[in-house]
Amino acid sequence: MSKFIISGGGTGGHIFPAVAIANEIKRREPTAEILFVGAKGKMEMEKVPAAGYKIIGLSISGIRRSFSISNLMVPFKFIGAWRNSVKIISDFKPDVAIGVGGYASGALLFAATTKKIPTLIQEQNAHAGITNKFLGSRVNKICVAFDGMEKFFPKQKLIVTGNPVRQEIIEQEGKRSKGQFRFGLNPEIFTVLVIGGSLGALSINESIANSIDKIKTAGIQLLWQTGKPFHDKAKEVVASQQTSAIQAFDFIKEMDMAYACADLVVSRAGAIAVSELCLVKKPSILVPFPFAAEDHQTQNALTLVNAGAAKMIKDENARAVLVEDMLKLVTDVQQQQTMTENAAKMGRENAASKIVDEIYALIPTKR
């Protein structure tokens, strides 16, 4: 029986890949013991138990970008979290420690390397996070989603695996007609899916709301995930148009069907969203969240833009040009086809399986 610690979190972009890795380990080895280590007060403390795994929380926080007196406590919190991590490792005795980014993984993986435990980190973004960059020289292997990551990590440790994506997203066959029925869409009309993360994206939402009449006049169908904060406003705007072709949702649970229905996607550029777009082979317009750590969403978007798989609009320009550019792309069939083909080339399937291959390869008896 193998034992694994998986550490990290803070955002869904770290947590969901971590759970996907755990699920793949359990699929292969149902008796495997998996312990998560996260940061107290962060979303992993809720999401990980909901996925069926035990988690221990560390008292740790990161450095704030703006000056804050709390930054003075960061080194002391790290030392405390490192000491707790050493105890967790000594008690649990993992075969491998896995980090997925986030401050907790910094302390846990640092402790694991000092205890000579085999270690692997997974970097989701095209621009490496501060925690993973800190760990890169210490760990045994680094699984990344994009090419060109040797500018952040030792080249000999890199394995390009892609990002773990939910299996139901990847399995698109036969879902277009099911999705059209689910959402009440006309199969003959061009459909745009607009998403901005679970909380929505204000610049995207306001761009759509301010130009809702133009969208209706264009004669397209719109599936619009607004997030809860903007949903009431969006419902009012949609109601004013008196059309069933434009639908606003606070959250779309059946995202696999939504992707299947979409002819074009407008989205933020989180690592998982970008990976999903490549795997579902959709042309896209990306509006990176400008305040993401180290502006990693812009780097994610540029990876697709430079490959001819997407168009990028800066957040500050979205309200002025997003809908206009979207409607231009709706009528440009050739560019849509080019984006589709290039996105498909970038899709990396079976990422969770590839990552777990590398994890097991770190255990001599599992090779």
Long-range contacts (C-beta under 8 A, 24 or more apart in sequence): 1-29, 1-31, 1-32, 1-33, 2-29, 2-32, 2-33, 2-95, 2-96, 2-360, 2-363, 2-366, 3-32, 3-33, 3-34, 3-35, 3-92, 3-93, 3-94, 3-95, 4-32, 4-33, 4-34, 4-35, 4-94, 4-95, 4-96, 4-97, 4-98, 4-359, 5-34, 5-35, 5-36, 5-37, 5-88, 5-89, 5-92, 5-94, 5-96, 5-97, 5-98, 5-108, 5-112, 6-34, 6-35, 6-36, 6-37, 6-98, 6-99, 6-100, 7-36, 7-37, 7-38, 7-97, 7-98, 7-99, 7-100, 7-102, 7-104, 7-105, 7-108, 7-109, 8-38, 8-44, 8-99, 8-100, 8-101, 8-102, 8-104, 8-105, 8-131, 9-38, 9-39, 9-42, 9-43, 9-44, 9-47, 9-48, 9-100, 9-102, 9-104, 9-105, 10-39, 10-42, 10-43, 10-44, 10-101, 10-102, 10-103, 10-104, 11-43, 11-102, 12-43, 12-47, 12-198, 12-272, 13-101, 13-124, 13-125, 13-270, 13-271, 13-272, 14-44, 14-100, 14-101, 14-102, 14-124, 15-43, 15-44, 15-47, 15-48, 15-100, 16-47, 16-164, 16-166, 16-272, 17-100, 17-122, 17-124, 17-163, 17-164, 17-272, 17-352, 18-44, 18-48, 18-98, 18-100, 18-122, 19-47, 19-48, 19-51, 19-53, 20-164, 20-165, 20-166, 20-352, 21-98, 21-100, 21-122, 21-164, 21-352, 21-355, 21-356, 21-359, 22-51, 22-53, 23-51, 23-352, 24-164, 24-352, 24-353, 24-355, 24-356, 25-356, 25-359, 28-356, 28-360, 33-92, 35-88, 35-92, 35-94, 37-85, 37-88, 37-104, 37-105, 37-108, 38-102, 38-104, 39-102, 39-103, 39-104, 42-102, 42-104, 44-102, 44-104, 56-88, 57-104, 58-84, 58-85, 58-104, 58-107, 58-108, 59-84, 60-103, 60-104, 60-106, 60-107, 61-103, 62-103, 62-130, 78-106, 78-107, 81-107, 81-108, 82-107, 82-110, 82-111, 85-110, 85-111, 85-112, 86-111, 86-114, 86-115, 89-115, 89-117, 90-115, 95-362, 95-363, 95-366, 96-120, 96-359, 96-362, 96-363, 98-122, 98-359, 99-131, 99-132, 99-135, 99-139, 100-124, 101-129, 101-131, 101-132, 102-129, 102-131, 103-131, 105-131, 105-132, 105-135, 106-131, 106-134, 106-135, 109-135, 109-138, 109-139, 110-134, 110-135, 110-138, 113-138, 113-139, 118-362, 118-363, 119-362, 120-355, 120-358, 120-359, 120-362, 122-161, 122-355, 123-149, 123-152, 123-153, 124-163, 124-271, 124-272, 124-275, 125-271, 125-296, 125-297, 125-299, 125-300, 126-271, 126-296, 126-299, 126-300, 126-302, 126-303, 127-152, 127-294, 127-295, 127-296, 127-299, 127-300, 128-152, 128-153, 129-293, 129-294, 129-296, 130-293, 130-294, 140-362, 141-358, 141-362, 143-354, 143-355, 143-358, 145-271, 145-275, 145-348, 145-351, 146-300, 146-303, 159-354, 159-358, 160-348, 161-348, 161-351, 161-354, 161-355, 161-358, 162-275, 162-347, 162-348, 162-349, 162-350, 162-351, 162-354, 163-271, 163-272, 163-275, 163-348, 163-351, 164-351, 164-352, 164-355, 165-272, 165-275, 165-276, 165-279, 165-351, 166-256, 168-256, 169-255, 169-256, 169-259, 169-276, 169-279, 169-280, 170-279, 170-280, 170-349, 171-256, 172-256, 172-259, 172-260, 172-280, 175-256, 175-257, 175-260, 176-260, 176-261, 178-257, 178-260, 179-254, 179-256, 179-257, 179-258, 179-260, 179-261, 180-261, 182-254, 182-257, 183-223, 183-247, 183-257, 183-258, 183-261, 184-244, 184-247, 185-221, 185-223, 185-261, 186-221, 186-245, 189-219, 189-220, 189-221, 189-245, 190-220, 190-221, 190-263, 190-264, 190-330, 191-220, 191-221, 191-222, 191-223, 191-261, 191-262, 191-263, 191-264, 192-220, 192-221, 192-222, 192-223, 192-262, 192-263, 192-264, 192-265, 192-266, 192-326, 192-330, 193-223, 193-225, 193-258, 193-259, 193-261, 193-262, 193-264, 193-265, 193-266, 193-267, 194-222, 194-223, 194-224, 194-225, 194-265, 194-266, 194-267, 195-225, 195-252, 195-255, 195-258, 195-265, 195-266, 195-267, 195-268, 195-273, 196-225, 196-226, 196-227, 196-267, 196-268, 196-287, 197-227, 197-268, 197-270, 197-273, 197-289, 198-227, 198-251, 199-227, 199-228, 199-229, 200-225, 200-226, 200-227, 200-228, 200-229, 200-230, 200-231, 201-227, 201-268, 201-287, 201-289, 202-230, 203-287, 203-315, 203-316, 203-318, 203-319, 203-322, 204-266, 204-268, 204-287, 204-318, 204-322, 205-230, 205-233, 205-234, 206-318, 206-319, 207-318, 207-319, 207-322, 207-323, 208-234, 208-237, 208-322, 208-323, 209-233, 209-234, 209-237, 210-319, 210-323, 211-323, 211-324, 212-237, 212-238, 212-240, 212-241, 212-246, 213-241, 214-323, 214-327, 215-246, 215-323, 215-327, 216-241, 216-243, 216-245, 216-246, 218-327, 218-330, 219-245, 220-245, 220-327, 220-330, 221-245, 221-246, 222-246, 222-247, 223-247, 223-249, 223-252, 223-258, 223-261, 223-262, 224-248, 224-249, 225-249, 225-250, 225-251, 225-252, 225-258, 226-250, 227-251, 263-330, 263-336, 264-326, 264-329, 264-330, 264-336, 266-322, 266-326, 268-297, 269-297, 269-298, 269-300, 269-301, 269-312, 270-297, 270-300, 271-296, 271-300, 274-300, 274-301, 274-303, 274-304, 275-347, 275-348, 275-351, 277-304, 277-309, 277-310, 277-343, 278-304, 278-309, 278-343, 278-344, 278-346, 278-347, 278-348, 279-347, 279-348, 279-349, 281-340, 281-343, 281-344, 281-347, 282-340, 282-343, 283-309, 283-310, 283-329, 283-335, 283-336, 283-339, 283-340, 283-343, 284-309, 284-310, 284-311, 284-339, 284-343, 285-310, 285-311, 285-312, 285-313, 285-322, 285-325, 285-326, 285-329, 286-310, 286-311, 286-312, 286-313, 287-312, 287-313, 287-314, 287-315, 287-318, 287-322, 288-312, 288-314, 288-315, 289-315, 290-314, 290-315, 290-316, 303-346, 304-342, 304-343, 304-346, 307-342, 307-345, 307-346, 308-338, 308-339, 308-342, 309-339, 309-342, 309-343, 309-345, 309-346, 310-339, 310-343, 311-339
